[in-house]
Amino acid sequence: MANTFNLTIVTPNGKKLSDEVSILNCVTTAGAVGILANHIPLVAIIEISHLNYKKPDGNGGVESVDIAIAGGVLSVKDNQAVVLAEAFETKDEIDRQRAEEAKRRAEERLSSNDDNIDTKRAELALKRAMSRLSL
């Protein structure tokens, strides 16, 4: 289709998603971006956030896919968008109980007065858990 482009998301663990999409929306360190077919070349850092894309559903309609992404790098060139992600989960893959437990642990570490707590790591863990739970 002329109004679509290929999206590929890969992680260091080998998890991969590949789809033909009509729009990709994500949050980068420079702000929210929307990518359409024939977009100019772009390289951007993706924040711990949500990624959303829309694709033809095969019946003349559009399917929307929501993903919790644990940060990464986006490269767009020649109707190819590649995301190298730390980790990602589709809305259907998220284990809500596990995410709630991760949120609780991160909050406990952040409220602790222990000097041995890595505050930055706990903040990132909380941000990942909140992103997953908000889908």
C-alpha positions as a printed Julia matrix, in Angstrom:
135×3 Matrix{Float64}:
   0.0     0.0    0.0
   1.29    3.46  -0.89
   0.23    5.03   2.43
   1.98    2.54   4.69
   5.53    1.83   5.76
   7.32   -0.99   7.56
   7.76   -0.8   11.33
  10.17   -3.15  13.05
  10.78   -3.21  16.8
  13.6    -5.35  18.22
  15.11   -5.84  21.67
  18.51   -7.12  22.83
  16.73  -10.34  23.89
  15.6   -11.0   20.33
  11.95  -10.09  20.77
  10.7    -8.71  17.49
   7.59   -7.12  16.06
   7.17   -6.26  12.39
   4.11   -4.63  10.84
   3.0    -2.58   7.88
   1.62    0.63   9.43
  -0.05    3.86   8.35
   1.1     5.99  11.31
   3.5     5.61  14.22
   3.22    7.83  17.31
   5.87    7.87  20.01
   7.45   10.12  22.63
  11.05   11.12  22.06
  13.41   13.21  24.15
  12.5    16.11  21.81
   8.75   15.57  22.27
   5.93   13.57  20.69
   6.32   12.64  17.03
   4.02   11.15  14.44
   5.55    9.28  11.52
   3.71    8.81   8.23
   4.75    7.15   4.96
   7.51    9.01   3.09
   8.72   10.74   6.28
  12.09   12.47   6.05
  15.02   10.56   7.6
  15.03   10.81  11.39
  16.96    9.4   14.33
  15.54   10.0   17.82
  15.76    8.68  21.37
  12.47    7.21  22.62
  11.47    7.87  26.22
  10.02    5.24  28.57
   6.46    5.74  27.39
   3.77    4.48  25.07
   4.13    3.8   21.41
   1.02    3.62  19.25
   0.57    2.69  15.63
  -2.3     2.18  13.29
  -2.43   -0.41  10.55
  -4.97   -1.61   7.99
  -7.09   -4.39   9.5
  -7.66   -6.22   6.22
 -11.37   -5.36   6.12
 -11.06   -1.76   4.97
 -10.73   -0.45   8.52
  -7.89    0.48  10.81
  -6.52   -1.36  13.86
  -4.8     0.59  16.63
  -1.94   -1.09  18.54
  -0.67    0.24  21.89
   2.73   -0.72  23.27
   4.52    0.09  26.52
   8.14    0.72  25.6
  11.08    0.87  27.98
  12.99    3.41  25.92
  15.09    2.98  22.83
  16.2     4.5   19.54
  14.02    5.25  16.5
  15.45    5.37  12.99
  13.29    6.35  10.01
  14.55    6.14   6.42
  13.17    5.03   3.04
   9.74    4.04   4.4
  11.32    1.89   7.1
  10.97    2.69  10.8
  13.2     0.66  13.1
  12.97    0.85  16.88
  15.79   -0.64  18.91
  14.08   -0.97  22.29
  15.29   -1.95  25.73
  12.02   -3.89  26.08
   8.42   -3.59  24.96
   5.06   -5.15  25.69
   1.83   -4.94  23.77
  -1.29   -4.15  25.76
  -2.3    -7.84  25.64
   1.09   -9.03  26.93
   1.18   -6.9   30.07
   0.94   -8.82  33.34
  -0.89   -6.23  35.44
  -0.16   -7.96  38.75
   3.56   -8.06  37.97
   3.47   -4.38  36.95
   1.65   -3.46  40.19
   4.31   -5.31  42.2
   7.1    -3.53  40.32
   5.4    -0.19  41.0
   5.06   -0.99  44.71
   8.73   -2.06  45.0
   9.94    1.08  43.2
   7.8     3.32  45.41
   9.13    1.59  48.54
  12.73    2.09  47.41
  12.08    5.75  46.63
  10.45    6.4   50.02
  13.26    4.59  51.86
  15.9     6.58  53.72
  18.54    4.0   52.82
  21.62    5.68  51.3
  22.41    2.48  49.38
  19.29    2.8   47.21
  20.02    3.71  43.59
  17.42    6.47  43.27
  17.77    6.88  39.49
  17.25    3.14  38.95
  14.17    3.15  41.2
  12.74    6.18  39.36
  13.18    4.42  35.99
  11.57    1.24  37.36
   8.61    3.29  38.59
   8.29    5.04  35.23
   8.3     1.67  33.38
   5.68    0.23  35.73
   3.45    3.29  35.41
   3.73    3.17  31.61
   2.69   -0.48  31.56
  -0.2     0.07  33.96
  -1.6     3.02  32.04
  -2.28    0.98  28.89
